[in-house]
Amino acid sequence: MFSSINSRAIVPVACAVTGFVIACCVLLYTFVKSDLITGEIHHAADLADTVIKSTRYAMLHDDRETLSQIINNIGDQNQVEHVRIFNKKGLIMFSRDGSEVDNFINKTAAGCNECHAESKPKRKLGAMEQARQFTNQDGHDVLAITAPIYNEPECFNAACHFHDAGQSLLGTLDIGVSQAPLKKTLTQLKGRMIMFSGMVLVLTVGAVCALLYRQVFLPIRQLVDFTEKAPGDSLDSDFPEVSGEVARLANAFKQMKARVNELEEHQAKSREVPTKETTP
């Protein structure tokens, strides 16, 4: 397989280009995937913040019916898998799923253990720490955000509330959105990058092979054919137009061949002279 110069030159180049393109595409896909997931997390965090602000008025006025209706309407939105609000003790107060109401949340579940991993629960979480990814009971991939609802002056100063200023956390909003659109986007991206990588490989390797053939292999083949001429063949035929080391090698061979022919002619004449002198 590697007996010819063509294969010995093309195969390593093709392998190097293939490895380089694959590595670049894998890195690019990894970066794009990470950016998309980060963007999705920030989008979900913004959604959670919007829900908290939307329910703020109803909370300040202790309007539980309006608050429950808001939670139900948000839960009916496309791609929203669940939405619930539970108090600082973990008791679910409002939920799109009515069966969850008045039940305690599992503090060891995904999303809860981030705050409750230590003996003293965390009070502040960043946007990335609030996010969790898991598969729910229906087999759907979910990206959930756990957003704390903090006690603010408007809360403990409201006439209908009994929270004092020393209570920093009132409850937590837990909202989960489906990751199906993100998974679909990543699948499409992967397929397109595979197609793109294949096109780049074909074009790059093809272009490299064409250049090698035109600039290296063809002149070398012509030089081999030129050097394999029979001793009696004429060297008057011009070597094809080439440049670089191949042209220098061809000219050097022609000069060497010419000197060899001169030597052969000189030796032939030297043999003929004694023969003529001895003739009677």
C-alpha positions as CSV (number, residue, x, y, z in Angstrom):
1,M,0.0,0.0,0.0
2,F,2.8,2.4,0.9
3,S,5.2,1.3,-1.8
4,S,4.7,4.4,-4.0
5,I,5.7,7.9,-3.2
6,N,2.1,9.0,-3.9
7,S,0.6,6.9,-1.0
8,R,3.5,7.7,1.3
9,A,2.9,11.4,0.8
10,I,-0.9,11.6,0.6
11,V,-1.9,9.2,3.4
12,P,0.0,11.0,6.2
13,V,-1.3,14.4,4.9
14,A,-4.9,13.1,4.7
15,C,-4.6,11.6,8.2
16,A,-3.2,14.9,9.6
17,V,-5.9,17.0,8.0
18,T,-8.6,14.6,9.1
19,G,-7.4,14.6,12.7
20,F,-7.1,18.4,12.7
21,V,-10.6,19.0,11.2
22,I,-12.2,16.5,13.6
23,A,-10.5,18.0,16.6
24,C,-11.5,21.5,15.6
25,C,-15.1,20.5,15.0
26,V,-15.4,18.6,18.3
27,L,-14.0,21.6,20.2
28,L,-16.3,24.0,18.3
29,Y,-19.3,21.8,19.1
30,T,-18.3,21.6,22.8
31,F,-18.0,25.4,23.0
32,V,-21.3,26.0,21.1
33,K,-23.1,23.5,23.3
34,S,-21.8,25.1,26.5
35,D,-22.8,28.5,25.2
36,L,-26.3,27.3,24.3
37,I,-26.8,25.6,27.7
38,T,-25.6,28.7,29.5
39,G,-27.9,30.9,27.5
40,E,-30.8,28.5,28.3
41,I,-30.0,28.7,32.0
42,H,-30.0,32.5,31.9
43,H,-33.2,32.5,30.0
44,A,-34.8,30.2,32.6
45,A,-33.5,32.4,35.4
46,D,-35.0,35.4,33.7
47,L,-38.3,33.5,33.4
48,A,-38.2,32.7,37.1
49,D,-37.5,36.3,38.0
50,T,-40.4,37.4,35.8
51,V,-42.7,34.9,37.6
52,I,-41.6,36.3,41.0
53,K,-42.3,39.8,39.9
54,S,-45.6,38.9,38.4
55,T,-46.8,37.3,41.7
56,R,-45.4,40.1,43.8
57,Y,-48.6,42.2,43.9
58,A,-50.7,39.2,44.8
59,M,-48.3,38.2,47.6
60,L,-48.2,41.6,49.1
61,H,-52.0,41.6,49.3
62,D,-52.2,38.0,50.4
63,D,-54.4,37.3,47.4
64,R,-54.0,33.5,47.2
65,E,-56.7,33.0,44.6
66,T,-55.0,35.3,42.2
67,L,-51.6,33.9,43.0
68,S,-52.9,30.4,42.3
69,Q,-54.4,31.5,39.0
70,I,-51.1,33.1,38.0
71,I,-49.2,29.9,38.8
72,N,-51.7,27.8,36.8
73,N,-51.5,30.1,33.8
74,I,-47.7,30.0,33.8
75,G,-47.8,26.2,34.1
76,D,-50.1,26.0,31.0
77,Q,-47.4,27.7,28.9
78,N,-45.7,25.6,26.3
79,Q,-42.4,24.0,27.4
80,V,-43.1,24.6,31.1
81,E,-42.9,21.3,32.8
82,H,-43.7,22.4,36.4
83,V,-44.0,25.5,38.5
84,R,-44.4,25.6,42.3
85,I,-43.9,27.8,45.3
86,F,-43.0,26.4,48.7
87,N,-42.2,28.2,51.9
88,K,-39.0,28.2,53.9
89,K,-39.9,24.9,55.6
90,G,-40.4,23.2,52.2
91,L,-44.2,23.0,52.3
92,I,-45.6,23.5,48.8
93,M,-48.1,26.3,48.9
94,F,-48.9,26.7,45.2
95,S,-48.3,24.4,42.3
96,R,-49.6,23.7,38.8
97,D,-50.0,20.1,39.9
98,G,-52.7,20.3,42.5
99,S,-51.6,17.0,44.0
100,E,-48.4,18.6,45.2
101,V,-50.0,21.3,47.3
102,D,-49.7,20.9,51.1
103,N,-46.9,18.4,50.6
104,F,-43.3,18.9,51.7
105,I,-40.6,19.1,49.1
106,N,-37.8,16.5,49.2
107,K,-34.8,18.4,50.4
108,T,-32.5,15.7,49.1
109,A,-33.9,16.0,45.6
110,A,-32.0,17.6,42.7
111,G,-31.9,21.3,43.1
112,C,-32.6,21.2,46.9
113,N,-29.4,19.6,47.9
114,E,-27.4,22.5,46.5
115,C,-28.6,24.7,49.3
116,H,-29.1,22.0,51.9
117,A,-25.8,20.1,51.4
118,E,-24.4,21.8,54.5
119,S,-25.8,22.0,58.0
120,K,-26.6,25.7,57.4
121,P,-28.5,26.3,54.2
122,K,-27.1,28.8,51.7
123,R,-28.9,32.1,51.4
124,K,-27.5,33.3,48.1
125,L,-27.1,31.4,44.9
126,G,-25.8,32.5,41.5
127,A,-27.7,31.9,38.3
128,M,-25.7,28.8,37.4
129,E,-26.1,27.4,40.9
130,Q,-29.9,27.8,40.7
131,A,-30.1,25.6,37.7
132,R,-30.4,21.8,37.6
133,Q,-30.9,19.3,34.8
134,F,-32.7,16.0,35.3
135,T,-35.3,13.6,33.8
136,N,-38.7,13.8,35.3
137,Q,-41.2,11.0,35.9
138,D,-42.6,11.4,32.4
139,G,-39.2,10.8,30.9
140,H,-38.8,14.4,29.8
141,D,-35.4,16.2,30.1
142,V,-36.0,19.3,32.3
143,L,-34.0,22.4,33.1
144,A,-35.2,23.7,36.4
145,I,-34.5,26.9,38.2
146,T,-34.8,27.3,42.0
147,A,-35.2,31.0,42.7
148,P,-35.4,32.2,46.4
149,I,-38.1,34.7,47.3
150,Y,-36.5,37.1,49.8
151,N,-38.1,39.2,52.4
152,E,-38.0,42.8,51.5
153,P,-39.3,46.0,53.2
154,E,-42.4,46.0,51.2
155,C,-43.1,42.5,52.5
156,F,-42.6,42.8,56.2
157,N,-44.2,46.3,56.2
158,A,-47.3,45.2,54.5
159,A,-50.4,45.3,56.7
160,C,-51.6,41.8,55.9
161,H,-48.2,40.1,56.5
162,F,-46.8,38.7,59.7
163,H,-43.2,38.4,58.5
164,D,-40.7,40.3,60.6
165,A,-37.6,42.0,59.3
166,G,-35.3,39.3,60.7
167,Q,-36.8,36.7,58.3
168,S,-34.6,36.9,55.2
169,L,-36.2,34.1,53.2
170,L,-40.0,33.8,52.6
171,G,-40.1,30.9,50.2
172,T,-38.8,29.5,46.9
173,L,-40.0,29.4,43.4
174,D,-39.2,26.2,41.4
175,I,-39.9,26.3,37.7
176,G,-38.8,23.7,35.1
177,V,-38.8,24.1,31.4
178,S,-38.5,21.4,28.8
179,Q,-35.1,20.8,27.2
180,A,-36.6,19.2,24.1
181,P,-36.0,22.4,21.9
182,L,-32.4,22.6,23.1
183,K,-31.9,18.9,22.5
184,K,-33.3,19.3,19.0
185,T,-31.1,22.3,18.3
186,L,-28.0,20.4,19.5
187,T,-28.9,17.4,17.3
188,Q,-29.4,19.6,14.3
189,L,-26.1,21.3,15.1
190,K,-24.3,18.0,15.4
191,G,-25.6,16.8,12.1
192,R,-24.7,20.0,10.3
193,M,-21.2,20.0,11.8
194,I,-20.7,16.4,10.7
195,M,-21.7,17.4,7.2
196,F,-19.6,20.5,7.3
197,S,-16.6,18.5,8.5
198,G,-17.1,15.9,5.7
199,M,-17.2,18.7,3.1
200,V,-14.1,20.4,4.6
201,L,-12.2,17.0,4.6
202,V,-13.2,16.2,1.0
203,L,-12.3,19.7,-0.3
204,T,-9.1,20.1,1.7
205,V,-7.7,16.6,1.1
206,G,-8.8,16.8,-2.6
207,A,-7.1,20.2,-3.0
208,V,-3.9,19.0,-1.2
209,C,-3.8,15.9,-3.4
210,A,-4.4,17.9,-6.6
211,L,-1.6,20.3,-5.6
212,L,0.8,17.5,-4.7
213,Y,0.0,15.7,-7.9
214,R,0.4,18.8,-10.1
215,Q,3.5,20.2,-8.4
216,V,5.3,17.1,-7.1
217,F,4.1,13.7,-8.3
218,L,3.6,14.5,-12.0
219,P,7.0,16.1,-12.4
220,I,8.7,13.3,-10.5
221,R,6.9,10.8,-12.7
222,Q,8.0,12.6,-15.8
223,L,11.5,12.7,-14.4
224,V,11.5,9.0,-13.7
225,D,10.3,8.3,-17.3
226,F,13.0,10.7,-18.6
227,T,15.8,8.9,-16.6
228,E,14.6,5.4,-17.7
229,K,15.2,6.1,-21.4
230,A,17.4,3.5,-23.1
231,P,21.1,4.4,-23.5
232,G,20.7,5.0,-27.2
233,D,17.7,7.3,-26.9
234,S,18.1,11.0,-27.7
235,L,18.1,13.6,-24.9
236,D,17.1,16.4,-27.2
237,S,13.5,16.3,-26.1
238,D,12.7,19.1,-23.7
239,F,11.7,18.2,-20.2
240,P,8.2,19.6,-19.2
241,E,8.1,23.0,-17.7
242,V,8.7,22.6,-13.9
243,S,10.2,24.7,-11.2
244,G,12.0,24.2,-8.0
245,E,14.2,21.2,-7.0
246,V,12.6,18.9,-9.6
247,A,13.7,21.1,-12.5
248,R,17.2,21.4,-11.0
249,L,17.3,17.6,-10.7
250,A,16.2,17.1,-14.3
251,N,18.8,19.6,-15.6
252,A,21.5,18.0,-13.5
253,F,20.6,14.6,-14.9
254,K,20.6,15.9,-18.5
255,Q,24.1,17.4,-18.0
256,M,25.3,14.2,-16.4
257,K,23.9,12.2,-19.3
258,A,25.5,14.5,-21.8
259,R,28.9,14.1,-20.2
260,V,28.5,10.3,-20.1
261,N,27.7,10.3,-23.8
262,E,30.8,12.5,-24.5
263,L,32.9,10.0,-22.6
264,E,31.5,7.1,-24.4
265,E,32.1,8.8,-27.8
266,H,35.7,9.6,-26.8
267,Q,36.4,6.0,-25.7
268,A,34.9,4.7,-28.9
269,K,37.2,7.0,-31.0
270,S,40.2,5.9,-28.9
271,R,39.5,2.3,-29.8
272,E,39.1,3.0,-33.6
273,V,42.5,4.8,-34.0
274,P,44.8,1.8,-33.2
275,T,42.7,-0.4,-35.4
276,K,43.3,1.9,-38.5
277,E,47.1,2.1,-37.9
278,T,47.5,-1.7,-38.0
279,T,45.7,-2.2,-41.2
280,P,48.1,-3.3,-44.2
